[in-house]
Amino acid sequence: MQPEIEKSQPRALHPEAMPADEIRRSTVELLNQMRDRLSLRQSADPEAWHEIVHQTRVDSKRLRALWRLLKPGLKAADYRRLEKLSKAVASPLGFSRDAQVMQETLSRLATGNLSAAGFRRLQTGLESLAQSGQVADDSVLQDVEQVLIQLEHAVCSAALRRIRPKHIRQGLMQTCRRGEKLARAALAHHAMEPLHRWRKWAKILQFESDWLLDSNSPDWLAQLKSLGSVLGWLHDLDVLADTLSAARGEFWQADLESLSEQIATARTRALGEIDALAIEIYAKKANKRAKQLYESW
């Protein structure tokens, strides 16, 4: 991969500093790093280009998690604007990232009954499907750069002086409660959509904790990260299965049947891991987990 692309990094807010100053300083610094990364696209090979897209989306999720954390203390109009612009950073990159993830998921499954020829046919078919959507080309990344400028202006003009530590505690409480509620619904039936909603809120809590802690983290946070990874893998499996099913006329039936067996096996294994991790993570109730995070900060 050339050039080397820096990965998205956790950024802990210092509790001793004034919340408004610390939030503004850290977010503007992050936005500058995002623009610097996007500027590398001019010399990027295909692997680096995909990594730029991916890491830009990760950073946008970090920002959205921060707005969610601060929501109890933000003006409603400020929250809506910050959320809308942060989402606008990631949205035009979604199709390209999803296409890349499906190829990566297929590669991880390329074992068992799927022949080498079958794998190549499926790979080529997914490449053809990817050409029918919005590709994150240079013009799209230029648009993303403009949104980042607008987002920086929104951060600098937001009424962050309203934020108090108590609002951060309230934000943690809301996220923990929401995640626990979604976990119960998802674990009851293992259906795709409830699992997807739970995955998103588990990721939000992980990113929120990254804004607060760079060390001295509760043990269950490492398990939460593992849970997010397995839920993400399960989501990738479901997206690949749905995409192939919707376009099944474009693929060989024998290839789809072989891959379906692999997906079913991987999905069963992932659900077992998810159930075990959930027991550990949710042993403490939401209020206690939120309190523990806040006090660790």
N, C-alpha and C positions, 0 to 999 in steps of 0.2 A: 504494500500500500504506500503510495507516494502522493502528496507528502503525508507525514504522520499526523493523524488527526487527534487532538486532545479530547478525551472523554469528558462527559458531564461530571462535575464533582459536587459533593455535598458542601454546603456553606452554612456554617452555624452562626446565628446571630448572638452577639455578646450580651449577656443579661445585664452587665454593668452600664452599658451605654444607653443613651436616650433611645427608646424604641424607634421613633420617627427617623432620627439621624442614621441609626444602624440599618434600618430597613431600606432606606433610600440609598445609602452607600453601597450596601451589598447587592441590591437589585440592579443598580446602574452598572456596577462592575460586571455582573453576570451578563447584562445586555451587551456591554462592550466586547466581552469574550465571545458571545454568540456572533456578533458582526465580524470579529476577527476570523472566526472559524469559517464563516460563509465566504469571506474574501479569498480563502484558499482554493475555492472551486476552480479558479482560472487555471491552476496547474495540477488539478486532481485527476488521478486515474480513476477508472470506474469503481474500484473498491473504496477509494477515499471519498468519492462522490456519495456513495451510499452511506458511508459513515458520517459525513457531514449532515445528510438528511436525518439520519437516525439520532445523532447527538443533539441536533437542533430541536427535534421533537421531544427528547428527554428533558432538555432545559425548559421548554415551554410547559411541560407537566410540572416541573419543579416550581415554576412561577405560579401556575394555577393552584397548586397545593398551598403556596404561601398566601394567596388571596383568600382561599378557603379558611386557613388558620386565622387570618386577621379579620374575617368577615364580621364577627360580633362588634368590632370597633370601627369599621369603615362606614362611611356614608354609603347608602344604597347605590347612589349614582356612580360613585367612585368604584365600588365593587363591580358593578355591571360593566363599566368601561374597561377596567383592568382585565376582567375575565374574558370579555369579548375580544380584546386585542390579543391576549395570550393564546386564546383558542385559534385566532386567525393566523398566528404564526405556524401552528401545526397542521391546520386543515388542508392546505394545498399540497402538503407533503405526504398525506396519508396514503394515497393510492400507490405511490412509488414504494413507500416503506412496506405496505402490505404485500405488494408483489414480490419484494425481496424476501420477506419473512416466509412466504409460501414456498419459495425455492429452497430456503434454508430448512424449513420443516420437511419438505420432500427428501432432501439429502439425508436428514437424520433418520428417516424411515426407510431408506434404500437398503434394506436387508430382507432376510426371510424369503418369501415366495416371489418377490418382485425381481424380475430378471433385469440384467443390465440394459437390454434393449427396451424393456418396458419403462425403466427409469428415464432413459433418454427421450422416449416418446412423451411421457408425462411432463418432463422438463421443457421440451419444445412447445408443448401445448400451453403450458402456463406462460411461457414467454409470449406466445401469440395473444393470449388473453390480456397480458399486461400492456400491449401496444394499443389496446382499444380505450384506455383510460387516460387521465391527466398525468403526464409524466412530469416529475420535478426537474424541468430543464432550467437553463440559465435565467430565462425571463421570470420563471416562477420564483427562483431564489432571489432575484432582484426585488420582486414584490415583497418577499418576506423581509428583506432588509429595510424596506420602507415601513413596514408594520412595526419593526423593532424600534425605529426612530419615533413613531407615534406612541409606542408603548413607553419609551423612556420619558417622553413629554407627559404622559398620563401619570407616571410614577412621581415625577417632580411636582406636578400640580395637585396631586391627591392630598386630602386633609389627613396626613399621617400623624399629625400632632394629637389627634384624638386617641391614638392607640395607647393602651395601658397593658401591663402584664396580665391583669385579670381577663382581658379580652383574649389573650393567647390561651389561657387556661380554658376559657369557655369554648374556643375553637377546637381545642383538643378533645374536650368532652363531647362536643357534637359529632366529631369524626369518629371517635371510638364507639359511641352509641349507634351511629348509623352503620358502621362496619359490623358490629355484633348482630344487629337486626338482620342485615343482609346475609350474614354467615348462616344464621339459623334457617333462613328461607332456602338458601342454596344447598345446604347439607341435607335438607329434608327430602329432596327429589333428584339432586344432581343434574338438573336441567341446564341447558346451555345459557339461557338469558340471565337467570338468577346468579349463576356462577360468574358470568361476565360482569354484572353489576357489582358483585362482591369483590372481584379482582380489582376493579377501578378504585373502590374505596380502601381496600387494603394498600394499594399503591399510594393513595393520597396520604394515608397515615405514615407510611414509610418516608415519603418526601417531607411531610411536616416535621417528623422527628429529625430529618437531616438538617432542617433549618434551625434546630434547637440544640442538637447534641453532636459533638465530634469525638467524644469519649465518654466513659462512664455510662454506657447505655444499658438498660435492663436486658436480661438474657433473652426475653421473649422477642426483642426487636430483631435479633438474628434469625429467629424462627419465622418472624413475619416476612423478612426478606426472602427466605426459602419458600414460604407459602406463595409470595407474589410471583416467584419464578415458576413454580409448578402450575399455578393458576394461569400464568401467561402461556406456558407450554400447552396446557389444556385448551386454552382459547385458540392458539395457533392450529392445533389439530382440528378443532371444530370449524374454523374458518376455511381451512384447506378442504375438509370434507364437503362443506356446503358449496364452495366454489366449484369443485369438480362435479358435484351432483347437478348444479344448475347448468353446467356446460357439458353434460355427459355425452352429448352427441358429437363433441369435438375429440373424444378420446376412445381408445380401444377398451371394450367392455372387460376383457380379461385383465388389463392393466388396472382398471378401477377396482375390480374385485380383489385382486391381490393387495392393492394399497389399502382398501377398506379393512381387510383383516389386520394389517399392521396398525392402522389408526385405532381400531377397536381394542387391540391389545395394549397399546400405549395409553389410551384413555383410561382403561381399567386400572392400570398401574398408577397413573397420575392421581386418580380419585382416591386410591388407597393412601397415597402419601398426603394428600390434602386432608383427609379425615384425621390422620394421626397428628399432623401439625396443628389442626384446629383445636384438638383436645388440649394441647399444651398452651397455645396462645390464649385461648378464651377461658382458661382455668380461673383467671381473675376477671371480675366484671369490668365493664367499660369504665365506670367512674374511677375504679382503683388504678386501671392502666393509665388513664389520662392524668390522674394525680401523680403517679410515679414518673411519667414523662416530664410533667411540669416541674416537679421538685428536683429532678435530675438536672434540668436546665438551670 
